[in-house]
């Protein structure tokens, strides 16, 4: 785990597999404030899933970000939103999705350069938002809708939910860096499914990247929390 902390701090990718009985997916994970266009290119070419940004619950609250389901609840006059309620997710109780944004200095928002700018700036403003309200500054910096989906981690992170959103934020917390991270699912064009774990492990080994098991990460976080509480 210590090597993964170092990798995260350097701006290298870390791979995280959640669990075989959950999504059974591996995500490429990188610290948002370190993201450059090359990271976006690697995620869209090598991973192929949806490039999102996971936010620690304290940051999400200080940005005053709603869950997307809450936005839908407030817009029930559009009947299609009620009809498409996500009440049948097979692996979880609730989606982590919030709004989608572009940084205000982007053009279309979708290019590698534009998405890298949006994600990097989310990481930088996230440092401030760990401890104080930042909604007004968030609004000055970002527009919505955009091309970068935001994901709200739940309170207590992996103690309540073991999605990639929470796993990534827990890893960042333990590493002592700002828990704002770009994440992207690794897909397999041969099977048209999620990349098998043996293949994601091979991908990591070939590139010298850390590959973490979600169950082990949860256990390490529990130990880390225990030490933190004892030291108070």
C-alpha positions, 0 to 999 in steps of 0.5 A, spaced: 500 500 500 505 504 501 508 504 494 501 506 491 501 512 496 507 514 492 505 513 486 498 517 487 503 523 489 507 522 483 501 523 479 502 515 476 496 511 475 493 506 480 489 500 479 483 498 483 479 492 483 472 493 487 470 486 488 467 480 484 461 480 488 460 487 486 461 491 479 467 486 478 471 492 475 478 495 475 478 502 474 484 507 472 485 512 478 489 518 478 490 524 483 486 530 479 491 535 481 496 531 477 492 530 471 495 532 464 492 531 457 496 524 457 492 521 462 486 523 459 488 519 453 491 513 456 484 513 460 480 513 454 484 509 449 487 503 454 481 503 459 475 506 455 470 507 460 467 513 463 472 518 465 469 521 472 472 525 478 471 522 485 470 527 490 470 526 498 464 527 501 467 534 505 469 537 498 462 535 495 458 538 501 462 544 501 461 545 493 454 544 495 453 538 490 447 534 489 446 527 487 443 527 480 437 523 483 436 529 487 436 533 481 431 529 478 427 529 484 426 536 484 424 536 476 419 531 477 415 536 472 419 532 467 415 525 467 421 522 463 425 523 470 420 519 474 419 514 469 427 512 469 428 512 476 434 508 478 431 504 483 433 497 480 441 498 480 443 490 481 450 491 485 448 498 489 443 502 493 444 508 490 448 511 484 454 516 486 453 521 480 452 528 481 452 534 476 457 534 470 461 540 469 467 544 464 472 549 467 470 556 464 476 556 460 475 550 456 472 550 449 468 544 447 470 541 454 471 534 451 478 534 448 484 531 452 486 538 453 480 541 456 478 535 460 485 535 463 484 542 465 477 541 468 479 535 472 486 538 474 482 545 477 477 540 480 483 537 484 486 544 486 480 547 488 478 541 492 484 542 497 480 549 499 474 545 499 476 540 504 475 545 510 470 551 507 464 552 503 466 554 496 460 554 492 461 561 489 468 560 487 466 553 484 460 557 480 466 562 478 470 556 475 466 551 472 459 551 468 454 545 468 452 541 464 459 539 461 463 533 459 466 531 466 461 527 471 462 528 478 461 523 483 459 524 490 463 519 495 458 517 501 460 519 508 465 515 512 467 512 505 468 505 504 465 504 511 458 505 508 459 503 501 465 500 497 464 503 490 470 505 486 468 513 488 469 511 495 475 506 494 479 512 491 477 517 496 480 512 501 486 511 498 487 518 497 486 520 504 491 515 507 496 517 502 495 524 505 493 528 498 487 531 496 481 526 495 479 528 488 481 523 483 479 522 476 477 514 475 475 510 469 473 503 468 477 498 464 473 495 458 475 489 454 473 490 446 474 483 445 469 480 450 465 487 450 465 487 457 469 489 463 476 487 463 477 481 467 482 482 473 487 477 470 488 482 464 488 488 469 493 485 473 497 483 467 496 491 464 499 493 471 505 489 471 507 490 464 507 498 466 510 498 473 503 500 476 500 498 482 494 494 482 490 494 489 484 489 491 478 493 494 477 488 500 485 489 502 484 497 501 478 497 505 481 493 511 487 498 510 482 504 511 479 501 517 486 500 520 488 507 518 482 510 521 483 506 528 490 509 528 487 516 527 482 515 532 487 512 537 492 518 536 486 524 537 
